[in-house]
Amino acid sequence: MPSQRILEAKQKVVADLVSDYKQAKSFVFTDARGLTVLQDTQMRADLRKNNVTYKIVKNTTAKLVFDELGVKGLDEFFKGPTAIAYSTEDLIAPAKIIKEYADKYSKLDIKGGIIEGAAATAEQVNTLAKIPAKEVLCGQIAYGLLFPFTKLAMLLKAAAEKLQEEGGVVISEKTEEASQEVPEVKTEETTEEVAVQASEEVVEPTAEAAE
């Protein structure tokens, strides 16, 4: 039976991990037994650079910690040596970096993880890893929001330029038509005058015949 001192030490480890894990946005559980020292060192350096914490934790301790946090369905992940990667700043970074190394080194095995407080399979962790980084995602969202307006502005500009080009031709055609209509108006007026005169000429003989 463990001594009181050992129990207290273990309780402190669990309490410290619970305090740290409460702030985490996601977790990735791995089995990294097959990595060389150099490979493991490189991966840890990349994880640190992206503010991801990576620690090997005893399975019994991990179970106690996540039980304390109220996360269920993790027992299958805590078989054999387990290393836990997590970040308090970025939801995607742990999965993305671990997957990069798992793709590079077949001996690095992703067991599963926790996403938004719920147990996640290895497949779900891999899916999370495919999401673009936060900066890239924000840029894509911003571009997606702005693109319709940018496209509209381009279309309007093109339409305006086309109208300007065609405007000169239309105006000149109207001017020519107007110039051609002027003599036609005069002709109509002359015809009306002739008609009036003809009617007067017709009236005069009729009046004389009446006399």
N, CA and C atoms as a LAMMPS dump frame, in Angstrom:
ITEM: TIMESTEP
0
ITEM: NUMBER OF ATOMS
633
ITEM: BOX BOUNDS ff ff ff
-5.0000000000000000e+02 5.0000000000000000e+02
-5.0000000000000000e+02 5.0000000000000000e+02
-5.0000000000000000e+02 5.0000000000000000e+02
ITEM: ATOMS id mol type element x y z
1 1 1 N 0.847 -1.199 0
2 1 2 C 0 0 0
3 1 3 C 0.88 1.247 0
4 2 1 N 0.603 2.231 -0.922
5 2 2 C 1.431 3.441 -0.995
6 2 3 C 1.382 4.223 0.321
7 3 1 N 2.492 4.83 0.638
8 3 2 C 2.55 5.644 1.853
9 3 3 C 1.773 6.94 1.646
10 4 1 N 1.464 7.612 2.736
11 4 2 C 0.727 8.867 2.665
12 4 3 C 1.496 9.901 1.847
13 5 1 N 2.786 9.881 1.981
14 5 2 C 3.623 10.831 1.251
15 5 3 C 3.5 10.628 -0.258
16 6 1 N 3.516 9.36 -0.675
17 6 2 C 3.397 9.053 -2.099
18 6 3 C 2.017 9.458 -2.624
19 7 1 N 0.991 9.171 -1.831
20 7 2 C -0.374 9.536 -2.223
21 7 3 C -0.522 11.045 -2.381
22 8 1 N 0.042 11.776 -1.448
23 8 2 C -0.043 13.238 -1.506
24 8 3 C 0.694 13.774 -2.73
25 9 1 N 1.848 13.18 -3.036
26 9 2 C 2.625 13.601 -4.203
27 9 3 C 1.84 13.338 -5.484
28 10 1 N 1.195 12.16 -5.529
29 10 2 C 0.406 11.816 -6.713
30 10 3 C -0.8 12.744 -6.852
31 11 1 N -1.419 13.064 -5.738
32 11 2 C -2.572 13.968 -5.762
33 11 3 C -2.168 15.351 -6.261
34 12 1 N -0.962 15.764 -5.866
35 12 2 C -0.481 17.084 -6.329
36 12 3 C -0.228 17.076 -7.842
37 13 1 N 0.326 15.977 -8.349
38 13 2 C 0.56 15.862 -9.789
39 13 3 C -0.767 15.94 -10.539
40 14 1 N -1.754 15.214 -10.052
41 14 2 C -3.071 15.216 -10.681
42 14 3 C -3.69 16.605 -10.625
43 15 1 N -3.604 17.253 -9.476
44 15 2 C -4.18 18.587 -9.317
45 15 3 C -3.513 19.595 -10.252
46 16 1 N -2.184 19.498 -10.389
47 16 2 C -1.459 20.419 -11.276
48 16 3 C -1.861 20.204 -12.742
49 17 1 N -1.982 18.923 -13.124
50 17 2 C -2.376 18.631 -14.498
51 17 3 C -3.814 19.079 -14.768
52 18 1 N -4.689 18.879 -13.798
53 18 2 C -6.077 19.323 -13.954
54 18 3 C -6.106 20.834 -14.168
55 19 1 N -5.304 21.553 -13.399
56 19 2 C -5.245 23.014 -13.532
57 19 3 C -4.76 23.425 -14.922
58 20 1 N -3.729 22.713 -15.439
59 20 2 C -3.196 23.026 -16.773
60 20 3 C -4.191 22.641 -17.871
61 21 1 N -4.748 21.453 -17.752
62 21 2 C -5.615 20.931 -18.804
63 21 3 C -6.94 21.682 -18.909
64 22 1 N -7.351 22.324 -17.847
65 22 2 C -8.61 23.082 -17.889
66 22 3 C -8.57 24.166 -18.961
67 23 1 N -7.371 24.685 -19.214
68 23 2 C -7.213 25.786 -20.159
69 23 3 C -6.98 25.304 -21.591
70 24 1 N -6.757 24.003 -21.745
71 24 2 C -6.401 23.478 -23.071
72 24 3 C -7.594 23.48 -24.022
73 25 1 N -7.311 23.755 -25.287
74 25 2 C -8.346 23.785 -26.317
75 25 3 C -8.512 22.427 -26.992
76 26 1 N -7.458 21.637 -27.034
77 26 2 C -7.537 20.293 -27.626
78 26 3 C -6.359 19.462 -27.122
79 27 1 N -6.503 18.139 -27.253
80 27 2 C -5.447 17.21 -26.847
81 27 3 C -5.24 16.188 -27.961
82 28 1 N -3.997 15.711 -28.058
83 28 2 C -3.682 14.6 -28.961
84 28 3 C -2.879 13.583 -28.153
85 29 1 N -3.335 12.321 -28.196
86 29 2 C -2.649 11.239 -27.479
87 29 3 C -1.843 10.433 -28.482
88 30 1 N -0.567 10.203 -28.179
89 30 2 C 0.294 9.484 -29.117
90 30 3 C 1.079 8.371 -28.429
91 31 1 N 1.546 7.47 -29.262
92 31 2 C 2.517 6.459 -28.85
93 31 3 C 3.75 6.72 -29.703
94 32 1 N 4.786 7.261 -29.068
95 32 2 C 5.977 7.682 -29.816
96 32 3 C 7.191 6.809 -29.523
97 33 1 N 6.94 5.562 -29.145
98 33 2 C 8.057 4.691 -28.748
99 33 3 C 9.045 4.441 -29.886
100 34 1 N 8.588 4.493 -31.133
101 34 2 C 9.464 4.14 -32.247
102 34 3 C 10.369 5.262 -32.737
103 35 1 N 10.175 6.473 -32.237
104 35 2 C 10.988 7.606 -32.715
105 35 3 C 12.404 7.552 -32.142
106 36 1 N 13.345 7.993 -32.967
107 36 2 C 14.72 8.124 -32.47
108 36 3 C 14.814 9.369 -31.599
109 37 1 N 15.901 9.497 -30.905
110 37 2 C 16.102 10.67 -30.042
111 37 3 C 16.089 11.942 -30.881
112 38 1 N 16.73 11.898 -32.055
113 38 2 C 16.778 13.068 -32.928
114 38 3 C 15.381 13.432 -33.431
115 39 1 N 14.624 12.449 -33.866
116 39 2 C 13.273 12.696 -34.359
117 39 3 C 12.374 13.267 -33.254
118 40 1 N 12.475 12.671 -32.086
119 40 2 C 11.673 13.138 -30.951
120 40 3 C 12.061 14.568 -30.57
121 41 1 N 13.342 14.87 -30.621
122 41 2 C 13.824 16.211 -30.274
123 41 3 C 13.311 17.243 -31.272
124 42 1 N 13.365 16.91 -32.555
125 42 2 C 12.873 17.823 -33.589
126 42 3 C 11.374 18.094 -33.426
127 43 1 N 10.625 17.037 -33.168
128 43 2 C 9.183 17.2 -32.999
129 43 3 C 8.866 18.065 -31.784
130 44 1 N 9.523 17.813 -30.684
131 44 2 C 9.284 18.604 -29.471
132 44 3 C 9.632 20.081 -29.701
133 45 1 N 10.697 20.33 -30.469
134 45 2 C 11.096 21.716 -30.764
135 45 3 C 10.013 22.425 -31.573
136 46 1 N 9.454 21.731 -32.566
137 46 2 C 8.376 22.31 -33.372
138 46 3 C 7.132 22.561 -32.532
139 47 1 N 6.833 21.634 -31.65
140 47 2 C 5.67 21.795 -30.779
141 47 3 C 5.848 23.004 -29.858
142 48 1 N 7.015 23.131 -29.268
143 48 2 C 7.277 24.281 -28.374
144 48 3 C 7.178 25.595 -29.14
145 49 1 N 7.717 25.597 -30.36
146 49 2 C 7.701 26.815 -31.181
147 49 3 C 6.275 27.269 -31.461
148 50 1 N 5.349 26.322 -31.47
149 50 2 C 3.949 26.642 -31.73
150 50 3 C 3.102 26.639 -30.444
151 51 1 N 3.787 26.779 -29.313
152 51 2 C 3.121 26.866 -28
153 51 3 C 2.277 25.638 -27.676
154 52 1 N 2.794 24.473 -28.065
155 52 2 C 2.136 23.209 -27.749
156 52 3 C 2.986 22.473 -26.707
157 53 1 N 2.35 22.059 -25.62
158 53 2 C 3.026 21.301 -24.572
159 53 3 C 2.927 19.814 -24.883
160 54 1 N 4.035 19.089 -24.671
161 54 2 C 4.073 17.663 -25.008
162 54 3 C 4.754 16.921 -23.862
163 55 1 N 3.993 16.032 -23.211
164 55 2 C 4.53 15.306 -22.06
165 55 3 C 4.071 13.847 -22.066
166 56 1 N 4.941 12.977 -21.577
167 56 2 C 4.551 11.585 -21.36
168 56 3 C 3.932 11.512 -19.972
169 57 1 N 2.738 10.961 -19.901
170 57 2 C 1.999 10.884 -18.649
171 57 3 C 1.599 9.428 -18.405
172 58 1 N 1.726 8.995 -17.153
173 58 2 C 1.299 7.641 -16.809
174 58 3 C -0.195 7.489 -17.082
175 59 1 N -0.571 6.349 -17.601
176 59 2 C -1.979 6.122 -17.942
177 59 3 C -2.898 6.253 -16.729
178 60 1 N -2.471 5.733 -15.595
179 60 2 C -3.314 5.836 -14.387
180 60 3 C -3.506 7.293 -13.991
181 61 1 N -2.447 8.075 -14.122
182 61 2 C -2.541 9.501 -13.783
183 61 3 C -3.443 10.218 -14.778
184 62 1 N -3.26 9.918 -16.062
185 62 2 C -4.074 10.558 -17.1
186 62 3 C -5.557 10.26 -16.889
187 63 1 N -5.874 9.027 -16.539
188 63 2 C -7.267 8.666 -16.297
189 63 3 C -7.851 9.474 -15.147
190 64 1 N -7.092 9.606 -14.077
191 64 2 C -7.561 10.377 -12.932
192 64 3 C -7.792 11.842 -13.299
193 65 1 N -6.871 12.396 -14.094
194 65 2 C -6.965 13.807 -14.488
195 65 3 C -8.219 14.04 -15.334
196 66 1 N -8.434 13.219 -16.339
197 66 2 C -9.576 13.439 -17.236
198 66 3 C -10.898 13.044 -16.589
199 67 1 N -10.845 12.119 -15.635
200 67 2 C -12.051 11.847 -14.851
201 67 3 C -12.428 13.08 -14.051
202 68 1 N -11.408 13.734 -13.497
203 68 2 C -11.631 14.964 -12.735
204 68 3 C -12.211 16.065 -13.626
205 69 1 N -11.801 16.083 -14.87
206 69 2 C -12.294 17.084 -15.823
207 69 3 C -13.64 16.698 -16.438
208 70 1 N -14.082 15.484 -16.173
209 70 2 C -15.394 15.056 -16.664
210 70 3 C -15.422 14.596 -18.104
211 71 1 N -14.254 14.217 -18.656
212 71 2 C -14.198 13.73 -20.043
213 71 3 C -14.267 12.203 -20.023
214 72 1 N -15.229 11.644 -20.73
215 72 2 C -15.444 10.203 -20.728
216 72 3 C -15.011 9.569 -22.054
217 73 1 N -14.913 8.241 -22.042
218 73 2 C -14.633 7.504 -23.277
219 73 3 C -13.171 7.503 -23.691
220 74 1 N -12.245 7.629 -22.734
221 74 2 C -10.827 7.705 -23.068
222 74 3 C -10.036 6.445 -22.709
223 75 1 N -10.665 5.478 -22.081
224 75 2 C -9.939 4.306 -21.579
225 75 3 C -9.151 3.588 -22.665
226 76 1 N -9.705 3.479 -23.87
227 76 2 C -9.022 2.748 -24.948
228 76 3 C -7.731 3.443 -25.39
229 77 1 N -7.627 4.74 -25.114
230 77 2 C -6.427 5.476 -25.527
231 77 3 C -5.265 5.276 -24.55
232 78 1 N -5.579 4.923 -23.312
233 78 2 C -4.545 4.828 -22.288
234 78 3 C -4.101 3.386 -22.084
235 79 1 N -3.568 2.83 -23.17
236 79 2 C -2.985 1.496 -23.154
237 79 3 C -1.602 1.591 -23.768
238 80 1 N -0.589 1.171 -23.032
239 80 2 C 0.774 1.356 -23.493
240 80 3 C 1.226 2.787 -23.186
241 81 1 N 2.495 3.085 -23.433
242 81 2 C 3.012 4.419 -23.162
243 81 3 C 2.232 5.499 -23.904
244 82 1 N 1.901 6.572 -23.23
245 82 2 C 1.094 7.636 -23.84
246 82 3 C 1.744 9 -23.616
247 83 1 N 1.91 9.718 -24.717
248 83 2 C 2.366 11.105 -24.638
249 83 3 C 1.19 11.999 -25.014
250 84 1 N 1.072 13.116 -24.32
251 84 2 C -0.076 14.003 -24.531
252 84 3 C 0.415 15.365 -25.016
253 85 1 N -0.128 15.776 -26.165
254 85 2 C 0.164 17.112 -26.716
255 85 3 C -1.083 17.966 -26.564
256 86 1 N -0.897 19.195 -26.086
257 86 2 C -2.048 20.087 -25.93
258 86 3 C -1.612 21.542 -26.017
259 87 1 N -2.571 22.389 -26.313
260 87 2 C -2.299 23.821 -26.42
261 87 3 C -3.412 24.605 -25.739
262 88 1 N -3.026 25.648 -25.031
263 88 2 C -4.022 26.531 -24.411
264 88 3 C -4.348 27.709 -25.317
265 89 1 N -3.695 27.781 -26.485
266 89 2 C -3.868 28.926 -27.381
267 89 3 C -4.478 28.563 -28.737
268 90 1 N -4.186 27.373 -29.211
269 90 2 C -4.571 27.011 -30.582
270 90 3 C -5.236 25.637 -30.594
271 91 1 N -6.443 25.579 -31.114
272 91 2 C -7.188 24.32 -31.185
273 91 3 C -6.551 23.338 -32.157
274 92 1 N -5.995 23.853 -33.256
275 92 2 C -5.554 23.01 -34.362
276 92 3 C -4.089 22.588 -34.266
277 93 1 N -3.245 23.431 -33.676
278 93 2 C -1.794 23.215 -33.694
279 93 3 C -1.344 21.836 -33.204
280 94 1 N -1.832 21.325 -32.072
281 94 2 C -1.368 20.001 -31.636
282 94 3 C -1.614 18.915 -32.677
283 95 1 N -2.828 18.868 -33.214
284 95 2 C -3.16 17.852 -34.216
285 95 3 C -2.341 18.035 -35.486
286 96 1 N -2.197 19.28 -35.932
287 96 2 C -1.498 19.552 -37.196
288 96 3 C -0.035 19.124 -37.12
289 97 1 N 0.647 19.498 -36.052
290 97 2 C 2.082 19.195 -35.944
291 97 3 C 2.315 17.703 -35.725
292 98 1 N 1.518 17.099 -34.84
293 98 2 C 1.668 15.665 -34.598
294 98 3 C 1.414 14.88 -35.877
295 99 1 N 0.391 15.269 -36.647
296 99 2 C 0.096 14.563 -37.904
297 99 3 C 1.24 14.699 -38.902
298 100 1 N 1.858 15.87 -38.968
299 100 2 C 2.985 16.068 -39.882
300 100 3 C 4.091 15.064 -39.595
301 101 1 N 4.375 14.868 -38.307
302 101 2 C 5.432 13.92 -37.936
303 101 3 C 4.966 12.477 -38.067
304 102 1 N 3.68 12.227 -37.831
305 102 2 C 3.157 10.862 -38.006
306 102 3 C 3.2 10.457 -39.471
307 103 1 N 2.954 11.427 -40.387
308 103 2 C 3.052 11.155 -41.821
309 103 3 C 4.505 10.902 -42.234
310 104 1 N 5.4 11.575 -41.538
311 104 2 C 6.824 11.455 -41.868
312 104 3 C 7.437 10.191 -41.26
313 105 1 N 7.02 9.871 -40.044
314 105 2 C 7.58 8.728 -39.323
315 105 3 C 6.452 7.753 -38.955
316 106 1 N 6.439 6.625 -39.609
317 106 2 C 5.342 5.664 -39.42
318 106 3 C 5.276 5.11 -37.999
319 107 1 N 6.356 5.198 -37.261
320 107 2 C 6.372 4.648 -35.901
321 107 3 C 5.716 5.573 -34.879
322 108 1 N 5.36 6.769 -35.298
323 108 2 C 4.615 7.67 -34.418
324 108 3 C 3.132 7.401 -34.643
325 109 1 N 2.467 6.931 -33.62
326 109 2 C 1.071 6.51 -33.745
327 109 3 C 0.151 7.474 -33.006
328 110 1 N -0.868 7.988 -33.707
329 110 2 C -1.877 8.837 -33.071
330 110 3 C -2.98 7.932 -32.534
331 111 1 N -3.171 7.949 -31.227
332 111 2 C -4.186 7.103 -30.6
333 111 3 C -5.58 7.73 -30.675
334 112 1 N -5.615 9.015 -30.487
335 112 2 C -6.895 9.734 -30.444
336 112 3 C -6.655 11.085 -29.788
337 113 1 N -7.711 11.655 -29.226
338 113 2 C -7.532 12.948 -28.574
339 113 3 C -8.815 13.464 -27.967
340 114 1 N -8.811 14.737 -27.687
341 114 2 C -9.99 15.423 -27.161
342 114 3 C -10.171 16.704 -27.96
343 115 1 N -11.364 16.896 -28.499
344 115 2 C -11.676 18.103 -29.269
345 115 3 C -12.917 18.734 -28.668
346 116 1 N -12.786 19.975 -28.231
347 116 2 C -13.896 20.712 -27.633
348 116 3 C -14.55 19.93 -26.494
349 117 1 N -13.692 19.325 -25.66
350 117 2 C -14.182 18.67 -24.445
351 117 3 C -14.73 17.277 -24.624
352 118 1 N -14.651 16.709 -25.833
353 118 2 C -15.187 15.371 -26.083
354 118 3 C -14.11 14.469 -26.67
355 119 1 N -14.193 13.183 -26.357
356 119 2 C -13.235 12.212 -26.893
357 119 3 C -13.299 12.186 -28.411
358 120 1 N -12.132 12.091 -29.042
359 120 2 C -12.06 12.089 -30.509
360 120 3 C -11.194 10.926 -30.972
361 121 1 N -11.599 10.283 -32.04
362 121 2 C -10.828 9.179 -32.615
363 121 3 C -9.606 9.713 -33.349
364 122 1 N -8.729 8.803 -33.735
365 122 2 C -7.548 9.195 -34.515
366 122 3 C -7.964 9.829 -35.832
367 123 1 N -9.023 9.309 -36.44
368 123 2 C -9.514 9.873 -37.708
369 123 3 C -10 11.31 -37.514
370 124 1 N -10.676 11.554 -36.432
371 124 2 C -11.159 12.915 -36.154
372 124 3 C -10.006 13.871 -35.887
373 125 1 N -8.974 13.376 -35.215
374 125 2 C -7.779 14.199 -34.986
375 125 3 C -7.116 14.541 -36.317
376 126 1 N -7.029 13.55 -37.206
377 126 2 C -6.436 13.786 -38.532
378 126 3 C -7.253 14.783 -39.339
379 127 1 N -8.572 14.714 -39.203
380 127 2 C -9.444 15.67 -39.896
381 127 3 C -9.214 17.077 -39.358
382 128 1 N -9.095 17.2 -38.048
383 128 2 C -8.817 18.507 -37.438
384 128 3 C -7.489 19.073 -37.941
385 129 1 N -6.508 18.188 -38.125
386 129 2 C -5.184 18.616 -38.574
387 129 3 C -5.203 19.211 -39.976
388 130 1 N -6.218 18.852 -40.781
389 130 2 C -6.29 19.345 -42.155
390 130 3 C -6.863 20.754 -42.258
391 131 1 N -7.438 21.241 -41.183
392 131 2 C -7.987 22.597 -41.193
393 131 3 C -6.83 23.587 -41.245
394 132 1 N -6.9 24.629 -42.075
395 132 2 C -5.804 25.603 -42.161
396 132 3 C -5.537 26.27 -40.808
397 133 1 N -4.312 26.731 -40.643
398 133 2 C -3.954 27.446 -39.421
399 133 3 C -4.833 28.684 -39.253
400 134 1 N -4.91 29.178 -38.036
401 134 2 C -5.805 30.29 -37.722
402 134 3 C -5.558 31.5 -38.609
403 135 1 N -4.283 31.856 -38.827
404 135 2 C -3.97 33.033 -39.637
405 135 3 C -4.427 32.826 -41.088
406 136 1 N -4.17 31.609 -41.606
407 136 2 C -4.562 31.304 -42.982
408 136 3 C -6.078 31.288 -43.099
409 137 1 N -6.735 30.68 -42.107
410 137 2 C -8.191 30.585 -42.125
411 137 3 C -8.831 31.968 -42.089
412 138 1 N -8.29 32.844 -41.239
413 138 2 C -8.821 34.211 -41.157
414 138 3 C -8.651 34.929 -42.489
415 139 1 N -7.49 34.711 -43.132
416 139 2 C -7.255 35.327 -44.429
417 139 3 C -8.225 34.812 -45.478
418 140 1 N -8.504 33.506 -45.45
419 140 2 C -9.44 32.929 -46.418
420 140 3 C -10.852 33.453 -46.189
421 141 1 N -11.234 33.579 -44.91
422 141 2 C -12.565 34.095 -44.596
423 141 3 C -12.684 35.544 -45.066
424 142 1 N -11.644 36.343 -44.769
425 142 2 C -11.669 37.747 -45.176
426 142 3 C -11.749 37.866 -46.692
427 143 1 N -10.969 37.048 -47.404
428 143 2 C -10.995 37.071 -48.87
429 143 3 C -12.369 36.665 -49.385
430 144 1 N -12.945 35.624 -48.738
431 144 2 C -14.266 35.166 -49.143
432 144 3 C -15.324 36.234 -48.956
433 145 1 N -15.183 37.04 -47.899
434 145 2 C -16.143 38.107 -47.645
435 145 3 C -15.96 39.269 -48.618
436 146 1 N -14.712 39.55 -48.943
437 146 2 C -14.421 40.697 -49.802
438 146 3 C -14.556 40.381 -51.286
439 147 1 N -14.363 39.122 -51.658
440 147 2 C -14.335 38.77 -53.085
441 147 3 C -15.578 39.2 -53.843
442 148 1 N -16.786 38.964 -53.322
443 148 2 C -17.977 39.399 -54.085
444 148 3 C -17.967 40.892 -54.385
445 149 1 N -17.516 41.705 -53.402
446 149 2 C -17.477 43.15 -53.613
447 149 3 C -16.386 43.511 -54.619
448 150 1 N -15.252 42.825 -54.521
449 150 2 C -14.163 43.074 -55.467
450 150 3 C -14.598 42.703 -56.874
451 151 1 N -15.257 41.567 -57.01
452 151 2 C -15.718 41.122 -58.331
453 151 3 C -16.759 42.088 -58.878
454 152 1 N -17.663 42.554 -58.016
455 152 2 C -18.692 43.499 -58.44
456 152 3 C -18.064 44.797 -58.93
457 153 1 N -17.061 45.274 -58.184
458 153 2 C -16.389 46.512 -58.583
459 153 3 C -15.72 46.356 -59.943
460 154 1 N -15.103 45.189 -60.17
461 154 2 C -14.453 44.936 -61.463
462 154 3 C -15.475 44.895 -62.596
463 155 1 N -16.61 44.254 -62.336
464 155 2 C -17.655 44.175 -63.367
465 155 3 C -18.231 45.543 -63.689
466 156 1 N -18.449 46.338 -62.636
467 156 2 C -18.983 47.684 -62.846
468 156 3 C -18.007 48.546 -63.634
469 157 1 N -16.726 48.403 -63.295
470 157 2 C -15.712 49.185 -64.009
471 157 3 C -15.678 48.788 -65.485
472 158 1 N -15.716 47.486 -65.751
473 158 2 C -15.697 47.002 -67.138
474 158 3 C -16.932 47.478 -67.9
475 159 1 N -18.084 47.44 -67.218
476 159 2 C -19.323 47.886 -67.867
477 159 3 C -19.272 49.371 -68.183
478 160 1 N -18.715 50.165 -67.246
479 160 2 C -18.608 51.606 -67.459
480 160 3 C -17.705 51.916 -68.642
481 161 1 N -16.569 51.199 -68.711
482 161 2 C -15.642 51.415 -69.826
483 161 3 C -16.299 51.043 -71.158
484 162 1 N -17.077 49.972 -71.165
485 162 2 C -17.748 49.544 -72.398
486 162 3 C -18.779 50.574 -72.84
487 163 1 N -19.513 51.122 -71.863
488 163 2 C -20.513 52.139 -72.177
489 163 3 C -19.872 53.406 -72.736
490 164 1 N -18.718 53.751 -72.167
491 164 2 C -18.009 54.936 -72.653
492 164 3 C -17.565 54.741 -74.097
493 165 1 N -17.05 53.535 -74.376
494 165 2 C -16.601 53.255 -75.738
495 165 3 C -17.768 53.289 -76.723
496 166 1 N -18.887 52.689 -76.322
497 166 2 C -20.042 52.64 -77.201
498 166 3 C -20.787 53.966 -77.243
499 167 1 N -20.625 54.79 -76.208
500 167 2 C -21.351 56.054 -76.114
501 167 3 C -21.046 56.982 -77.26
502 168 1 N -19.771 57.068 -77.663
503 168 2 C -19.402 57.96 -78.76
504 168 3 C -20.073 57.574 -80.053
505 169 1 N -20.186 56.269 -80.303
506 169 2 C -20.811 55.789 -81.531
507 169 3 C -22.291 56.101 -81.532
508 170 1 N -22.953 55.88 -80.411
509 170 2 C -24.398 56.114 -80.328
510 170 3 C -24.718 57.579 -80.532
511 171 1 N -23.928 58.43 -79.893
512 171 2 C -24.177 59.867 -80.007
513 171 3 C -24.014 60.317 -81.447
514 172 1 N -22.962 59.846 -82.12
515 172 2 C -22.731 60.273 -83.5
516 172 3 C -23.86 59.801 -84.406
517 173 1 N -24.375 58.583 -84.146
518 173 2 C -25.468 58.081 -84.959
519 173 3 C -26.712 58.915 -84.769
520 174 1 N -26.986 59.291 -83.519
521 174 2 C -28.163 60.107 -83.237
522 174 3 C -28.031 61.48 -83.875
523 175 1 N -26.797 61.999 -83.849
524 175 2 C -26.566 63.315 -84.437
525 175 3 C -26.835 63.275 -85.935
526 176 1 N -26.345 62.194 -86.593
527 176 2 C -26.548 62.073 -88.034
528 176 3 C -28.025 61.937 -88.346
529 177 1 N -28.74 61.123 -87.512
530 177 2 C -30.163 60.946 -87.742
531 177 3 C -30.907 62.265 -87.595
532 178 1 N -30.499 63.034 -86.56
533 178 2 C -31.156 64.322 -86.316
534 178 3 C -30.931 65.27 -87.48
535 179 1 N -29.684 65.227 -88.015
536 179 2 C -29.379 66.129 -89.124
537 179 3 C -30.169 65.747 -90.371
538 180 1 N -30.425 64.429 -90.494
539 180 2 C -31.183 63.982 -91.65
540 180 3 C -32.668 64.288 -91.505
541 181 1 N -33.129 64.384 -90.236
542 181 2 C -34.54 64.634 -89.993
543 181 3 C -34.934 66.083 -90.261
544 182 1 N -33.958 66.994 -90.189
545 182 2 C -34.264 68.419 -90.35
546 182 3 C -34.895 68.716 -91.708
547 183 1 N -34.251 68.28 -92.791
548 183 2 C -34.885 68.561 -94.091
549 183 3 C -36.212 67.86 -94.251
550 184 1 N -36.371 66.687 -93.595
551 184 2 C -37.634 65.987 -93.701
552 184 3 C -38.763 66.8 -93.075
553 185 1 N -38.454 67.477 -91.959
554 185 2 C -39.457 68.327 -91.308
555 185 3 C -39.856 69.456 -92.234
556 186 1 N -38.838 70.063 -92.873
557 186 2 C -39.122 71.154 -93.796
558 186 3 C -39.99 70.658 -94.945
559 187 1 N -39.723 69.479 -95.45
560 187 2 C -40.494 68.909 -96.549
561 187 3 C -41.941 68.737 -96.147
562 188 1 N -42.136 68.246 -94.865
563 188 2 C -43.501 68.055 -94.383
564 188 3 C -44.226 69.391 -94.307
565 189 1 N -43.496 70.424 -93.828
566 189 2 C -44.103 71.757 -93.743
567 189 3 C -44.481 72.266 -95.139
568 190 1 N -43.588 72.063 -96.124
569 190 2 C -43.849 72.504 -97.499
570 190 3 C -45.054 71.789 -98.065
571 191 1 N -45.165 70.511 -97.767
572 191 2 C -46.304 69.73 -98.246
573 191 3 C -47.602 70.255 -97.686
574 192 1 N -47.556 70.623 -96.362
575 192 2 C -48.759 71.178 -95.737
576 192 3 C -49.164 72.495 -96.396
577 193 1 N -48.153 73.334 -96.672
578 193 2 C -48.446 74.621 -97.328
579 193 3 C -49.08 74.399 -98.704
580 194 1 N -48.516 73.436 -99.441
581 194 2 C -49.042 73.133 -100.775
582 194 3 C -50.478 72.648 -100.683
583 195 1 N -50.736 71.827 -99.649
584 195 2 C -52.092 71.294 -99.464
585 195 3 C -53.08 72.405 -99.188
586 196 1 N -52.631 73.376 -98.35
587 196 2 C -53.512 74.509 -98.026
588 196 3 C -53.816 75.311 -99.281
589 197 1 N -52.742 75.574 -100.028
590 197 2 C -52.926 76.352 -101.26
591 197 3 C -53.837 75.621 -102.235
592 198 1 N -53.678 74.304 -102.313
593 198 2 C -54.509 73.51 -103.226
594 198 3 C -55.958 73.563 -102.818
595 199 1 N -56.178 73.534 -101.473
596 199 2 C -57.569 73.579 -100.995
597 199 3 C -58.198 74.915 -101.316
598 200 1 N -57.38 75.986 -101.214
599 200 2 C -57.896 77.326 -101.531
600 200 3 C -58.25 77.424 -103.02
601 201 1 N -57.362 76.807 -103.824
602 201 2 C -57.62 76.847 -105.268
603 201 3 C -58.872 76.071 -105.636
604 202 1 N -59.105 74.99 -104.869
605 202 2 C -60.309 74.194 -105.138
606 202 3 C -61.562 74.924 -104.724
607 203 1 N -61.451 75.682 -103.616
608 203 2 C -62.615 76.41 -103.084
609 203 3 C -63.038 77.504 -104.045
610 204 1 N -62.082 78.249 -104.616
611 204 2 C -62.403 79.411 -105.445
612 204 3 C -63.257 79.022 -106.643
613 205 1 N -62.916 77.991 -107.416
614 205 2 C -63.78 77.632 -108.555
615 205 3 C -65.142 77.196 -108.111
616 206 1 N -65.24 76.575 -106.916
617 206 2 C -66.533 76.107 -106.419
618 206 3 C -67.42 77.31 -106.12
619 207 1 N -66.786 78.359 -105.534
620 207 2 C -67.562 79.585 -105.223
621 207 3 C -68.046 80.238 -106.512
622 208 1 N -67.195 80.307 -107.532
623 208 2 C -67.557 80.92 -108.797
624 208 3 C -68.697 80.126 -109.457
625 209 1 N -68.647 78.821 -109.336
626 209 2 C -69.703 77.986 -109.939
627 209 3 C -71.036 78.249 -109.265
628 210 1 N -70.963 78.548 -107.962
629 210 2 C -72.191 78.827 -107.215
630 210 3 C -72.83 80.103 -107.701
631 211 1 N -71.993 81.088 -108.105
632 211 2 C -72.526 82.329 -108.581
633 211 3 C -73.166 82.114 -109.942
